[in-house]
Amino acid sequence: MKVAIITNTCYEEIIPLAKYLSDTIEISLFATISKSGSGKQLLFEKDDLWINEKPGLILDVNKKHYLAIEFNKYIGSKFNLHAIYLKSLAYFHPKNFKIIKSFISYIKKENYDAIHFNINSLLTFYIKIFIPSLPIIVTIHDPVPHIGEGGSLTSLVNRLTNNIKNATYILHSRHSLALFNNIVRKRVNSVMIPFGNHEWLNEYKNQDILPNYGSILFIGRISKYKGIDVLLESFHEIKEQIPEAHLIIAGSGDYWFDYTKYIQSESVEIINRYIRNEEIVQLILKAHIVVLPYTEATQSGVVSTVFTFCKPIVATKTGGIPEVVRDGVTGLLVEPNDRKSLAAAITKLIQSRILYDTIRKHICNIYDEGELSWTEISLKTVKVYLDAIGRKK
């Protein structure tokens, strides 16, 4: 079986999946990027190498040293990695038609059995028009936009790509699956397959870093639904119980409240910028625990990032998070917007060495050999491909 995977984001999830899938089937991964930088933030950290490159279909980019060294080392020669290099991600822009036509021709020539879109994309319509017989699988990461995110264009793309005839949809949590099935206009083929940890980050772990006692980390893009204001409000209660406590909030984005009053003390540090892979690893390793105080969510890639290093998490009971952050097993859970419960859970996890070590052990077991291992996930994904191809035939 031969499958093409297309993505312009979520590389941290699709790269390990493609690697493990390639143990069973033939995989080609196409990264859709643009001159403006879209799609390059994680996988293609060496932006300077793209300055003189002309837009077009670029084959075997891993052999041309466009990738971060660590990503290239992780991928090895397991699968082919290509780039659809557009002038912009406006797929219907006339200047992109020639590039997309070249991509369609390549897909036809290579005779793929199925095509898997790892993100809602208008490219699905080009496939449906020019290769109508090719089975389509679409991964839906967020069935509906988060609070304060999304717009009319995002909503339009979601509505169009969520109702493709005979497509198969993959969602990463039971919560997301139920939400998706409730909003689609007609009956579709949909299935829940979780994603594993971001094991490629181990390529950045070049030294043993011990956690600092009482170090609390929030990491990820800054957005209103992340509940950072609740975390900051709870921190003074944590300090009363753990004088050594230190809070780091790291990630780029616009704050929706004035956080300056919280950083008067040296115990609170805010890093408001893009955090590169190597620094992400260092921050997680140095942290005692990681906190996800979200007010709503579908699932979170941060969980998979943190669990790569078996780091315990305190999170809120919202969306699909409790499906992976299991209370007392892989972390502790509290209700959203409850600063007192949040402070109590953080304090409990930091102060109880037995609980902390037990949770760490559970995380390692589940992701290394259990239901959230990439081996198990890739087998479930292959079954989805086979079912989609079988239905089409």
C-alpha positions as CSV (number, residue, x, y, z in Angstrom):
1,M,0.0,0.0,0.0
2,K,1.2,3.5,-0.9
3,V,-0.1,6.6,0.9
4,A,0.6,10.3,0.5
5,I,0.3,12.5,3.6
6,I,-0.2,16.3,3.3
7,T,0.2,18.8,6.1
8,N,1.1,22.4,6.7
9,T,1.3,22.2,10.5
10,C,1.2,19.6,13.4
11,Y,4.6,18.2,12.2
12,E,5.2,17.1,15.8
13,E,2.4,14.5,15.5
14,I,2.6,13.5,11.8
15,I,6.3,13.0,11.6
16,P,6.3,10.1,14.2
17,L,3.2,8.6,12.6
18,A,4.8,8.7,9.2
19,K,7.9,7.1,10.5
20,Y,6.1,4.2,12.2
21,L,3.7,3.8,9.2
22,S,6.7,3.3,7.0
23,D,7.5,0.1,8.8
24,T,4.4,-1.4,7.2
25,I,3.5,0.6,4.1
26,E,5.1,3.1,1.7
27,I,4.7,6.7,2.8
28,S,5.4,10.1,1.2
29,L,4.9,13.2,3.3
30,F,4.2,16.5,1.6
31,A,4.8,19.7,3.6
32,T,2.8,22.7,2.3
33,I,4.7,25.8,3.1
34,S,4.8,29.4,1.8
35,K,7.3,32.2,1.2
36,S,5.7,34.1,4.1
37,G,6.9,31.4,6.4
38,S,3.6,29.5,6.9
39,G,4.3,25.9,7.6
40,K,8.0,26.3,8.3
41,Q,8.0,27.2,12.0
42,L,8.6,23.8,13.4
43,L,9.9,21.5,10.7
44,F,12.0,23.9,8.7
45,E,13.9,25.9,11.3
46,K,16.5,27.0,8.8
47,D,14.4,29.7,7.1
48,D,17.5,31.3,5.5
49,L,17.9,28.3,3.2
50,W,14.6,29.2,1.6
51,I,15.4,32.8,0.7
52,N,16.7,31.9,-2.9
53,E,14.4,28.9,-3.5
54,K,11.7,29.3,-6.1
55,P,8.2,28.3,-5.3
56,G,7.2,24.9,-6.7
57,L,7.1,21.2,-5.9
58,I,10.4,20.4,-4.3
59,L,11.1,16.7,-4.0
60,D,13.3,15.0,-1.3
61,V,13.8,18.2,0.8
62,N,15.4,16.1,3.6
63,K,18.2,15.3,1.1
64,K,18.7,19.0,0.5
65,H,19.3,19.9,4.1
66,Y,16.3,22.2,4.6
67,L,15.3,20.5,7.8
68,A,16.6,21.0,11.3
69,I,19.4,18.6,11.8
70,E,17.6,16.9,14.7
71,F,14.5,16.3,12.6
72,N,16.5,14.9,9.7
73,K,18.3,12.5,12.1
74,Y,15.0,11.3,13.6
75,I,13.4,10.7,10.2
76,G,16.5,9.0,8.7
77,S,15.5,7.4,5.4
78,K,12.2,6.0,6.6
79,F,10.0,7.9,4.1
80,N,10.2,10.5,1.4
81,L,9.7,14.1,2.5
82,H,8.6,16.7,-0.1
83,A,7.6,20.3,-0.1
84,I,4.7,22.1,-1.9
85,Y,6.3,25.5,-1.8
86,L,3.6,28.1,-2.6
87,K,3.8,31.9,-2.9
88,S,1.1,32.1,-0.2
89,L,-1.3,29.7,1.4
90,A,-4.1,31.2,-0.6
91,Y,-4.7,28.0,-2.6
92,F,-6.9,29.6,-5.2
93,H,-4.5,32.3,-6.0
94,P,-3.7,32.2,-9.8
95,K,0.1,32.2,-9.1
96,N,-0.3,28.9,-7.2
97,F,-2.2,27.1,-9.9
98,K,0.9,26.0,-11.8
99,I,2.4,24.6,-8.6
100,I,-0.7,22.7,-7.6
101,K,-1.0,21.3,-11.1
102,S,2.5,20.0,-10.8
103,F,1.6,18.4,-7.5
104,I,-1.5,16.8,-8.9
105,S,0.5,15.4,-11.8
106,Y,3.0,13.9,-9.4
107,I,0.3,12.3,-7.3
108,K,-1.2,10.8,-10.5
109,K,2.1,9.5,-11.7
110,E,3.0,7.9,-8.4
111,N,-0.3,5.9,-8.2
112,Y,-1.0,6.4,-4.6
113,D,-3.7,4.2,-3.0
114,A,-4.9,6.9,-0.7
115,I,-4.2,10.5,0.4
116,H,-4.2,11.6,4.0
117,F,-4.7,15.3,4.8
118,N,-3.3,16.0,8.3
119,I,-5.2,19.3,8.4
120,N,-8.3,20.8,7.0
121,S,-7.1,22.1,3.6
122,L,-8.6,23.4,0.4
123,L,-6.2,21.2,-1.5
124,T,-8.7,18.4,-0.9
125,F,-10.9,19.9,-3.5
126,Y,-8.2,19.8,-6.1
127,I,-7.8,16.1,-5.4
128,K,-11.6,15.5,-5.6
129,I,-11.8,17.4,-8.9
130,F,-8.7,16.0,-10.7
131,I,-8.4,12.5,-9.0
132,P,-12.0,11.7,-7.9
133,S,-11.2,8.0,-7.5
134,L,-8.5,8.5,-4.9
135,P,-9.7,7.7,-1.3
136,I,-9.3,10.7,1.0
137,I,-8.6,10.6,4.8
138,V,-8.7,13.8,6.8
139,T,-7.4,14.4,10.3
140,I,-9.5,17.0,12.2
141,H,-7.6,18.5,15.1
142,D,-10.2,21.1,16.2
143,P,-13.8,20.5,15.1
144,V,-14.7,24.0,16.2
145,P,-12.3,27.0,16.7
146,H,-11.2,27.8,20.3
147,I,-12.4,30.8,22.2
148,G,-10.9,34.0,20.6
149,E,-9.7,32.1,17.6
150,G,-10.9,31.3,14.1
151,G,-12.7,33.5,11.6
152,S,-15.1,33.5,8.6
153,L,-12.4,31.9,6.3
154,T,-11.6,29.2,8.9
155,S,-15.3,28.4,9.4
156,L,-15.8,28.2,5.6
157,V,-12.9,25.8,5.1
158,N,-14.1,23.6,8.0
159,R,-17.6,23.4,6.7
160,L,-16.4,22.5,3.2
161,T,-13.8,19.9,4.2
162,N,-16.0,18.3,6.9
163,N,-18.5,17.1,4.4
164,I,-16.5,15.5,1.6
165,K,-18.3,12.6,0.1
166,N,-16.8,9.2,0.9
167,A,-14.0,10.7,2.9
168,T,-12.8,9.2,6.2
169,Y,-12.2,11.5,9.2
170,I,-9.7,10.8,12.0
171,L,-10.1,12.6,15.4
172,H,-7.8,12.4,18.3
173,S,-10.2,12.1,21.3
174,R,-13.7,10.7,22.0
175,H,-14.7,14.3,22.9
176,S,-13.6,15.6,19.5
177,L,-15.2,12.7,17.7
178,A,-18.6,13.3,19.4
179,L,-18.3,17.0,18.7
180,F,-17.4,16.5,15.1
181,N,-20.3,14.0,14.5
182,N,-22.7,16.5,16.0
183,I,-21.7,19.4,13.7
184,V,-21.4,17.7,10.3
185,R,-24.3,18.0,8.0
186,K,-24.6,14.4,7.0
187,R,-23.4,10.9,8.1
188,V,-19.7,10.5,7.5
189,N,-17.1,7.9,8.2
190,S,-15.3,9.0,11.3
191,V,-13.0,7.2,13.8
192,M,-11.0,8.1,16.9
193,I,-7.3,7.5,17.0
194,P,-5.2,9.2,19.7
195,F,-1.7,10.6,18.9
196,G,1.4,9.5,20.8
197,N,4.2,11.5,22.3
198,H,6.6,13.8,20.4
199,E,9.5,11.4,20.6
200,W,11.5,13.3,18.0
201,L,12.2,15.8,20.8
202,N,14.6,13.3,22.3
203,E,17.0,14.3,19.6
204,Y,17.4,17.6,21.4
205,K,18.1,15.9,24.8
206,N,21.9,16.0,24.7
207,Q,22.4,16.3,28.4
208,D,21.0,15.2,31.7
209,I,19.0,18.0,33.2
210,L,17.4,17.5,36.6
211,P,14.1,19.2,37.5
212,N,14.2,22.1,39.9
213,Y,12.1,21.5,43.0
214,G,9.0,23.7,42.9
215,S,9.5,24.7,39.3
216,I,6.0,25.1,37.6
217,L,5.9,25.4,33.8
218,F,3.2,26.6,31.4
219,I,4.3,26.2,27.8
220,G,2.5,26.8,24.5
221,R,0.9,29.4,22.4
222,I,-0.7,32.2,24.4
223,S,-4.5,32.3,23.9
224,K,-7.5,33.3,26.0
225,Y,-8.8,29.7,26.4
226,K,-5.5,28.6,28.0
227,G,-6.5,30.0,31.4
228,I,-3.2,31.6,32.2
229,D,-4.9,34.3,34.2
230,V,-6.3,31.6,36.5
231,L,-2.9,30.1,37.0
232,L,-1.3,33.4,37.9
233,E,-4.1,34.1,40.4
234,S,-3.5,30.8,42.1
235,F,0.3,31.1,42.3
236,H,0.3,33.2,45.6
237,E,-1.5,30.3,47.3
238,I,1.1,27.8,46.0
239,K,3.9,30.1,47.3
240,E,2.4,30.0,50.8
241,Q,2.8,26.2,50.9
242,I,6.0,26.0,48.8
243,P,8.2,29.0,49.3
244,E,10.7,27.7,46.6
245,A,7.9,27.7,43.9
246,H,8.9,29.3,40.7
247,L,6.4,29.8,37.8
248,I,7.5,30.1,34.1
249,I,5.0,30.9,31.4
250,A,6.7,30.4,28.0
251,G,5.1,31.0,24.6
252,S,4.2,33.6,22.0
253,G,0.9,35.4,21.7
254,D,-1.1,38.4,22.9
255,Y,-2.2,38.5,26.5
256,W,-5.8,39.6,27.1
257,F,-5.1,40.9,30.6
258,D,-2.5,43.0,32.3
259,Y,0.1,40.5,33.7
260,T,2.6,43.1,34.9
261,K,1.3,43.0,38.5
262,Y,2.2,39.3,38.7
263,I,5.8,39.7,37.7
264,Q,6.9,42.0,40.4
265,S,8.3,39.0,42.2
266,E,11.3,37.1,40.8
267,S,9.2,33.9,41.3
268,V,7.2,34.6,38.1
269,E,8.9,34.6,34.7
270,I,7.1,35.3,31.5
271,I,8.9,34.4,28.1
272,N,6.6,35.9,25.5
273,R,8.1,34.8,22.2
274,Y,8.4,31.8,19.9
275,I,10.2,28.9,21.7
276,R,12.5,26.8,19.6
277,N,12.6,23.1,20.0
278,E,15.9,22.9,21.9
279,E,14.6,25.4,24.5
280,I,11.3,23.6,24.8
281,V,13.1,20.5,25.8
282,Q,15.3,22.3,28.3
283,L,12.3,24.1,29.9
284,I,10.4,20.8,30.3
285,L,13.3,18.9,31.8
286,K,14.0,21.7,34.3
287,A,10.4,21.9,35.4
288,H,9.1,19.9,38.4
289,I,5.6,19.8,36.9
290,V,3.7,21.3,33.9
291,V,0.3,22.9,34.2
292,L,-2.5,23.1,31.6
293,P,-5.2,25.4,33.2
294,Y,-7.3,25.5,30.1
295,T,-10.9,26.8,30.3
296,E,-11.9,24.7,27.2
297,A,-10.1,22.3,24.8
298,T,-10.5,19.5,22.3
299,Q,-7.1,17.9,22.9
300,S,-3.6,19.3,23.4
301,G,-0.4,18.7,21.7
302,V,1.3,20.1,24.8
303,V,0.4,17.0,26.7
304,S,2.2,14.8,24.1
305,T,5.2,17.1,24.2
306,V,5.4,17.0,28.0
307,F,4.7,13.2,28.3
308,T,7.6,12.6,25.9
309,F,9.8,13.1,29.0
310,C,7.3,11.4,31.4
311,K,6.7,14.7,33.2
312,P,3.6,14.8,35.4
313,I,0.8,17.3,34.5
314,V,-1.9,19.2,36.4
315,A,-4.7,20.0,34.0
316,T,-8.3,20.9,33.9
317,K,-11.3,18.6,33.2
318,T,-12.2,20.0,29.8
319,G,-12.6,18.6,26.3
320,G,-10.5,15.5,25.5
321,I,-7.7,16.3,28.1
322,P,-9.0,13.9,30.7
323,E,-8.7,11.1,28.2
324,V,-4.9,11.3,28.3
325,V,-4.2,13.2,31.6
326,R,-6.0,10.6,33.8
327,D,-6.6,11.7,37.3
328,G,-4.1,10.0,39.7
329,V,-2.6,8.0,36.8
330,T,-0.8,10.3,34.4
331,G,-1.5,13.6,36.3
332,L,-4.0,15.4,38.4
333,L,-7.3,17.0,37.2
334,V,-9.3,20.0,38.5
335,E,-12.3,21.9,37.4
336,P,-11.7,24.8,35.0
337,N,-11.5,28.3,36.4
338,D,-11.0,27.0,40.0
339,R,-7.9,28.7,41.2
340,K,-8.0,27.1,44.7
341,S,-8.4,23.6,43.4
342,L,-5.6,24.3,40.9
343,A,-3.3,25.5,43.6
344,A,-4.1,22.5,45.8
345,A,-3.4,20.0,43.1
346,I,-0.1,21.6,42.1
347,T,1.0,21.7,45.7
348,K,0.0,18.1,46.3
349,L,1.9,16.8,43.2
350,I,5.0,18.7,44.1
351,Q,5.1,17.7,47.7
352,S,4.2,14.0,47.4
353,R,7.3,12.2,46.1
354,I,5.5,8.8,46.0
355,L,2.6,10.2,43.9
356,Y,5.0,12.0,41.6
357,D,7.2,8.9,40.9
358,T,4.1,6.7,40.4
359,I,2.6,9.0,37.8
360,R,5.9,9.3,36.0
361,K,6.1,5.5,35.8
362,H,2.5,5.3,34.4
363,I,3.3,7.9,31.7
364,C,6.4,6.0,30.5
365,N,4.5,2.7,30.3
366,I,1.5,4.0,28.4
367,Y,3.5,5.8,25.8
368,D,6.3,3.3,25.4
369,E,4.4,0.1,25.0
370,G,0.7,0.7,25.8
371,E,-2.3,2.1,23.9
372,L,-0.6,5.4,23.2
373,S,2.5,4.0,21.7
374,W,3.2,4.9,18.1
375,T,3.3,1.2,17.2
376,E,-0.3,0.8,18.3
377,I,-1.4,4.1,16.7
378,S,0.2,3.3,13.3
379,L,-1.6,-0.1,13.2
380,K,-4.9,1.5,13.8
381,T,-4.2,4.1,11.1
382,V,-3.2,1.4,8.5
383,K,-6.6,-0.2,9.2
384,V,-8.3,3.1,8.4
385,Y,-6.4,3.3,5.1
386,L,-7.4,-0.2,4.2
387,D,-11.0,0.4,5.0
388,A,-11.1,3.6,3.0
389,I,-9.5,1.9,0.0
390,G,-11.9,-1.1,0.3
391,R,-14.9,1.1,0.4
392,K,-13.8,3.0,-2.7
393,K,-13.2,-0.3,-4.6
